[in-house]
Amino acid sequence: MLMDFGSKHKEGDTPNTMLNEMSRRLNDNTRRIRVLEEKQDNIEDRLNVVEKRLMEDIQNVNKDLGAIQQDTKALGDRLTNGEVDIKKLNIHIKKMISRKELAELREYIELITPLTSKFITRKEVEELIREHVSFK
């Protein structure tokens, strides 16, 4: 007894004809399976490429993230140093004299300057005496 694989055969078909039909169908199914396997291989290859690119992108993002973290830490350090420098400047500014004190100091110096300019030194007196004696 021959198995029926859903083929519609005529009662007059010989076993050879049926065998040829089964062989043709088997070859057709084998070809279809091969095509499907090739498509699956192509899909797997593409998936591998996508996974590889994704892993590379993740590594690049991690490197960039590390660089950003280092830059952020460096920026934080610079800000901290800047704050310390500003505090030091404020301390120095507080130690400096004010404009009012500077004006008072100028006034005091101007008061003293005329007094010192009216006095002559011993050397100047001796020269004046020599000059006066030599003219006589």
C-alpha positions as CSV (number, residue, x, y, z in Angstrom):
1,M,0.0,0.0,0.0
2,L,1.3,3.4,-0.9
3,M,0.9,6.4,1.4
4,D,-1.1,9.3,0.2
5,F,0.7,12.7,0.9
6,G,-2.2,14.8,-0.1
7,S,-1.6,14.3,-3.8
8,K,-4.4,13.9,-6.1
9,H,-3.5,11.1,-8.2
10,K,-5.5,9.4,-10.7
11,E,-6.3,5.8,-10.4
12,G,-4.4,5.1,-13.6
13,D,-1.1,6.5,-12.2
14,T,1.7,4.1,-12.1
15,P,3.9,3.7,-9.0
16,N,6.7,5.3,-11.0
17,T,4.6,8.4,-11.6
18,M,3.7,8.6,-8.0
19,L,7.3,8.1,-7.0
20,N,8.4,10.8,-9.3
21,E,5.7,13.2,-7.9
22,M,6.9,12.4,-4.3
23,S,10.5,12.9,-5.3
24,R,9.6,16.2,-6.9
25,R,7.8,17.3,-3.8
26,L,10.6,16.2,-1.6
27,N,13.1,18.1,-3.7
28,D,10.8,21.2,-3.6
29,N,10.5,20.9,0.2
30,T,14.3,20.4,0.5
31,R,14.9,23.5,-1.6
32,R,12.4,25.5,0.5
33,I,14.1,24.3,3.7
34,R,17.5,25.3,2.3
35,V,16.2,28.8,1.4
36,L,14.7,29.2,4.9
37,E,18.0,28.0,6.5
38,E,19.9,30.6,4.4
39,K,17.5,33.3,5.4
40,Q,17.9,32.3,9.0
41,D,21.7,32.3,8.6
42,N,21.5,35.8,7.1
43,I,19.3,37.0,9.9
44,E,21.7,35.5,12.5
45,D,24.7,37.2,10.7
46,R,22.9,40.6,10.8
47,L,21.9,40.1,14.4
48,N,25.6,39.3,15.2
49,V,26.7,42.5,13.5
50,V,24.0,44.5,15.3
51,E,25.1,43.0,18.7
52,K,28.8,43.8,17.9
53,R,28.0,47.4,17.0
54,L,25.8,47.7,20.1
55,M,28.6,46.4,22.3
56,E,31.1,48.8,20.7
57,D,28.6,51.7,21.2
58,I,28.1,50.7,24.8
59,Q,31.9,50.7,25.3
60,N,32.2,54.1,23.7
61,V,29.4,55.5,25.8
62,N,31.1,54.1,28.9
63,K,34.4,55.7,27.9
64,D,32.7,59.0,27.2
65,L,30.8,58.8,30.5
66,G,34.1,58.2,32.3
67,A,35.7,61.2,30.6
68,I,32.7,63.3,31.5
69,Q,32.9,62.2,35.1
70,Q,36.6,63.0,35.3
71,D,35.9,66.5,33.7
72,T,33.1,67.0,36.2
73,K,35.4,66.1,39.1
74,A,38.1,68.4,37.8
75,L,35.6,71.2,37.3
76,G,34.4,70.7,40.9
77,D,38.0,70.8,42.2
78,R,38.6,74.0,40.2
79,L,35.4,75.5,41.7
80,T,36.5,74.5,45.2
81,N,39.9,76.1,44.6
82,G,38.3,79.2,43.2
83,E,36.1,79.5,46.4
84,V,39.2,79.1,48.6
85,D,41.0,81.8,46.5
86,I,38.0,84.1,46.8
87,K,38.0,83.7,50.6
88,K,41.7,84.5,50.7
89,L,41.1,87.6,48.6
90,N,38.3,88.7,50.9
91,I,40.6,88.3,53.9
92,H,43.3,90.4,52.2
93,I,40.8,93.0,51.1
94,K,39.6,93.3,54.7
95,K,43.2,93.9,55.8
96,M,43.7,96.6,53.2
97,I,43.0,100.3,54.1
98,S,39.8,101.9,53.0
99,R,39.5,104.9,50.7
100,K,38.7,107.0,53.6
101,E,41.8,105.9,55.4
102,L,43.9,106.5,52.3
103,A,42.5,110.0,52.0
104,E,43.4,110.7,55.6
105,L,46.9,109.3,55.1
106,R,47.3,111.6,52.1
107,E,46.2,114.6,54.1
108,Y,48.6,113.7,56.9
109,I,51.5,113.4,54.4
110,E,50.6,116.7,52.8
111,L,50.7,118.3,56.2
112,I,54.1,116.9,57.0
113,T,55.7,117.6,53.6
114,P,55.7,121.4,53.8
115,L,57.3,121.2,57.3
116,T,60.2,119.1,56.0
117,S,60.7,121.1,53.0
118,K,61.3,124.3,55.0
119,F,64.2,122.8,56.9
120,I,67.7,122.8,55.3
121,T,70.4,120.3,56.0
122,R,73.8,121.0,57.6
123,K,75.5,120.5,54.2
124,E,73.2,123.1,52.6
125,V,74.1,125.6,55.4
126,E,77.8,125.0,54.9
127,E,77.5,125.6,51.2
128,L,75.5,128.8,51.7
129,I,78.2,130.0,54.1
130,R,81.0,129.3,51.7
131,E,79.1,131.0,48.9
132,H,78.4,134.0,51.0
133,V,82.1,134.2,52.2
134,S,83.5,133.9,48.7
135,F,81.4,136.8,47.4
136,K,82.8,139.2,50.0
